[in-house]
């Protein structure tokens, strides 16, 4: 059966039978004896000579000193410069056969490298053939220069496995979209790549996670990275370049909208609507905006004299749209709508509360009024009523805040009788009971964070993260060389700091843009010493 870069494959082996007959059969690895740790090696007998010049298109044979198998051809076998048509690989006995497509035309005076990676392994222990490459030149000499580097993710700093780094002798900016590269290499698990047998010259470089396997940057969603300048071979940096890969920000679009619901509108985008500016008609409309991943939910007062009529959306200079709301009648809304506790599943459960924070109850609609005569907060099992501070959160109006000098280890209850709170639409709550216990201060820790090495002329966005991805706080920093902040009553665990150099001062990280030759904004990350309970952690981070 035949195998190619873009096709699944199987292995057909020729096995002598009784010294007379041959055919396709499965070769069984021997059982017992010492562990085989020796990789298969190519033997000259029966193999096509390596490092040929004036090479003509032909079948390439590689015969091994033991039985082998081939796997993951599409991932492991790399031909540079890339071929225009799929190649085919088959096994016959101990010989690997590499066949060019009959339509393939090899470039003039070019050195080709077929790198088999770890595709070829022995049958016993799957030891991969070491440094298995076949090199030939269609010209009079084999090019011998090389170029290497490392590919990392611009956001995480983690190495990128399986990405291409491509070199073009055509220096036009459009070449990455219209032509296959002259040379390329593929990164390993450490993000390292090395391109060998390169000629001297000047090249354009591009890193690409090639989602459609065509060696072209033809989708905005494909991750790319590029050096700041052209690459001259021989390259004068021993360790090579580090290239940061990113996905260009795709133009934002509205995928869906819901504008006929009473008192609320929803807009769904094709990505997170970062940097989206909203204006309303009339300008004095009372609107509460809630963001949820790629969506915006807007709450408004339909019966108010400033009831929302239109929404104007703008994002930089690339997007603008106008949406007109046409709400259903209040009567139809009131038939099914209710003001509820948004976390009704926790009703009756004993919740845990940080001793330094207010207790919060979220509702399904924005709140308008509180009737304090219809609610009460009790302390301890003796149910002592306390004059807790109760109010609607100004920035999140569907949230009720309950504040008090909580006592460690004490239990609290809050009763909301029917009508205790009323929403923007005149609906009121049914009975709600909340219970919680205040955790001891010694269960938490404190962090005193100092950030040094900042440039006073630049803006930064620093983020304290808990357990890698949970945002504790975002901090905008400007006009200082050193920044300090205390974080108190934090749960113990692993914390890290992410610092974005906010070059365009928009308060967020921005990806790069190939056509503008703009690199992604720099990100610095630092892991802090683990925070223990009942511990004060003082830590300094130097931005490099």
Secondary structure, DSSP 8 states (H G I E B T S, - for coil): ---BTTB-----EEEEETTTEEEEE------SSS-------EESTTS--SSBSS--S--EEEEESS-EEE--HHHH-EEES--SS--EEEEETTEEEEE--TT----TT-EEEEE-TT-EEETTT--B-TT-EEEEESSSS---EEEEEEEEETTT--B-SS-EEEEESS--TTHHHHS--SEEEE--TTSEEEEEEE-SEEEEEEEE--TTSSSS---TTS-EE--SS-EEES-S-TT-EEEEEB-------EEEEE--STTEEEEEESS--TTEEEEEESTT--EEEEEETTEEEEEE-TTSTT---EEEEEETTTEEEEEE-----HHHHHHH----BTTGGGTTSEEEE-TTS-EEEEBSS-EEEE-GGGEEEEETTTTEEE--EEEE-SSSTTEEEEE----TT-EEEEEE-TTSEEETTS-B---EEEEEEE--GGGEEEEEEEEES--TTSEEEEEEEETTTEEEEEEEEES-S-EEEEEEEEESB-EEEEEEE-TT-SSS----BTTTTB----EEEEE---B-TT-EEEEEEE--
